[in-house]
Amino acid sequence: MPEQPAVSVGMVAGEASGDLLAAHLIAALKARRPQLRFSGIGGPKMIAQGFESQVPMEKLAVRGYAEVLRHYREIMGIRRRLAARLLAERPAAFIGVDSSDFNLDLERQLKQAGIPAIHYVSPSIWAWRGWRLRRIARSVTHLLAMFPFEPALYEQAGVPVTYVGHPLADLIPMAPDKGRARTELRVPAGSRVIALLPGSRHSELHYMADLFVQTARRLLQDLPEVHFVCPTASRATRELFEAALRRHQASGLPLTLLFGHSHEALAAADIALVASGTATLEAALIKTPMVIAYRQSAVTWALMRRMLYLPYIGLPNILAGEPLVPEFVQEKATPGALANALLELLHDAGAQRRQTDKFREIHAVLQQDTAHKAADAVLGVLDASRK
């Protein structure tokens, strides 16, 4: 059989969680259509699947209104150049993975030019008011939704949508092996283990690193047997956390600082302190009881408060539909408040059990063989566009 000609697909992922999602989707698509070739902006996991990244993903990994404004001209320049390249090359389709502020306007330009635009990971319309639906409908040919309550919202607005579940629910076992994780991380025997996940972006560490280090110092005063594990997403975020340790004279903390290995760190932990974001879902799927913290710049938070309408910011609480996990946001996220909440959770077996029981229910709902469902939807769009 003659070799089929290459088919180009554009793709953009702007942060570590999107890199993971996109990598699994690329693998599933290439298994079905080996002739597909992927390029655009992506991270190391995508590159390992043969993706050609034309811009370092870290250029887009900025969170919060104030932070985006500081990098606005550079990010807009990247999008303008990428759009020109894609419009000239005319890929068979474009897949924007999360990063909706960057991707939706790019998708709108491509869709208007007749290039199918697929968005993977619904923008948080359920948290940020429904006005975003109109923008999404203008920009997207098809949307891949990860949470079960999302499709109905899009169907009402006339946006083609497929519920695909979450790939982390497929990757993470229903009952992670805590003993094995502790052995792999060489956690001291008999320790009470607390995982610290202060975020994966530079901007998150800017606001979270000192808070998490100060919280750990307070916990050590009440828990001499404690051992902390902290996975970092990159060399840069590790350096930011190490700088916080030096600032607070905490270099002597009983701490295992990791590069990556967030799943092992969460599996090894009795409880966790987690920055709001995808890591809270990881902790839930690994069945690790947690406390959620979130801090941003005053400007960003003032804008967010005006637009938020859900009472929760953490994904486990949004999915559970109740305040299952304690949340401490902005001025309420202090070292004292977080340390007290973690100590209370550590000593309350009932509260831990309530969290883990609900986490198992969430896991079962999200376990959908996501990569293959998403690949089916993408190929359906590709095939329909050729008719």
Sequence and secondary structure as in RCSB ss.txt:
>XXXX:A:sequence
MPEQPAVSVGMVAGEASGDLLAAHLIAALKARRPQLRFSGIGGPKMIAQGFESQVPMEKLAVRGYAEVLRHYREI
MGIRRRLAARLLAERPAAFIGVDSSDFNLDLERQLKQAGIPAIHYVSPSIWAWRGWRLRRIARSVTHLLAMFPFE
PALYEQAGVPVTYVGHPLADLIPMAPDKGRARTELRVPAGSRVIALLPGSRHSELHYMADLFVQTARRLLQDLPE
VHFVCPTASRATRELFEAALRRHQASGLPLTLLFGHSHEALAAADIALVASGTATLEAALIKTPMVIAYRQSAVT
WALMRRMLYLPYIGLPNILAGEPLVPEFVQEKATPGALANALLELLHDAGAQRRQTDKFREIHAVLQQDTAHKAA
DAVLGVLDASRK
>XXXX:A:secstr
      EEEEEEE SHHHHHHHHHHHHHHHHH TTEEEEEEE HHHHHTT EEEEEGGGG   SHHHHHHTHHHH
HHHHHHHHHHHHHH  SEEEEES HHHHHHHHHHHHHTT  EEEES   TTTS TTHHHHHHHH SEEEE STTH
HHHHHHTT  EEE   HHHHHS SS  HHHHHHHHT  TT EEEEEE  SSHHHHHHHHHHHHHHHHHHHHH TT
EEEEEEESSHHHHHHHHHHHHHTT TTSSEEEEES HHHHHHH SEEEEESSHHHHHHHHTT  EEEEE   HHH
HHHHHHH  SS  SHHHHHHTS  S EEEGGG  HHHHHHHHHHHHT HHHHHHHHHHHHHHHHHH S HHHHHH
HHHHHHHHHHH 
